[in-house]
Amino acid sequence: MNFYTSIIAFLNANPMVMYLLTIWTVIWKGLALWKSAQRQEKIWFVVLLIVNTFGLLEILYLFVFSRYLKPAKEKKEEKEEKGTNLY
């Protein structure tokens, strides 16, 4: 029996695990998508929407990446300020 077959057999025997994983994923994905939309980070929004990592990427985004990266709105304002300070 290979690895994938054993996972499928486990999930068939324990459907509650799949329900809990789905709820876990939806909660973290929702929080991460909301935060990336608020920060106007389109690339992160699309990546978080498409990639499914059972909440791992979403948790990393919320607690690591979003704290150290400037929001797109701030980056845009900095570019505009640099463009107006020609003299």
C-alpha positions in Angstrom: 0.0 0.0 0.0 1.5 3.3 -1.0 1.4 6.6 1.0 -1.5 8.2 -0.9 -3.6 5.1 -0.7 -3.1 4.9 3.0 -4.1 8.6 3.4 -7.3 8.0 1.4 -8.1 4.9 3.4 -7.6 6.9 6.7 -9.8 9.8 5.5 -12.5 7.3 4.4 -12.4 5.7 7.8 -12.4 9.1 9.6 -14.4 11.6 7.7 -14.5 14.0 10.6 -10.8 14.7 10.1 -11.5 16.0 6.6 -14.3 18.2 7.9 -12.0 19.7 10.6 -9.2 20.2 8.0 -11.7 22.0 5.7 -12.9 24.3 8.5 -9.3 25.0 9.6 -8.3 25.9 6.1 -11.3 28.1 5.4 -10.8 30.1 8.6 -7.1 30.8 8.0 -7.6 31.4 4.2 -10.4 33.9 5.0 -8.2 35.8 7.5 -5.2 35.9 5.2 -7.3 37.0 2.1 -9.0 39.7 4.1 -5.6 41.1 5.4 -4.0 41.0 1.9 -7.0 42.8 0.4 -6.9 45.4 3.2 -3.2 45.9 2.4 -3.9 46.0 -1.3 -1.4 43.2 -2.0 -2.8 41.7 -5.2 -0.1 39.2 -5.8 -0.4 37.8 -2.3 -4.2 37.7 -2.6 -4.0 35.6 -5.8 -1.4 33.3 -4.4 -3.4 32.7 -1.2 -6.6 32.2 -3.2 -5.1 29.6 -5.5 -2.5 27.7 -3.4 -3.9 25.3 -0.8 -1.5 24.4 2.0 -4.0 23.6 4.7 -3.5 26.9 6.3 0.3 26.9 6.5 1.0 29.6 3.9 -1.9 31.6 5.3 -0.5 31.5 8.9 3.0 32.4 7.6 1.5 35.3 5.7 -0.4 36.6 8.7 2.3 36.3 11.3 5.5 36.7 9.3 5.3 38.2 5.8 2.6 40.9 6.5 4.5 42.2 9.5 7.8 42.7 7.7 6.6 43.9 4.3 5.2 47.3 3.7 1.6 47.4 2.3 1.3 48.2 -1.4 -0.4 51.5 -0.5 2.6 52.7 1.4 5.0 51.6 -1.4 2.9 53.6 -3.9 2.9 56.7 -1.7 6.7 56.5 -1.3 7.2 56.3 -5.1 4.9 59.3 -5.5 6.9 61.3 -2.9 10.2 60.4 -4.6 8.8 61.5 -7.9 7.8 64.9 -6.6 11.1 65.7 -4.9 13.1 66.4 -8.0 14.6 69.6 -6.7 
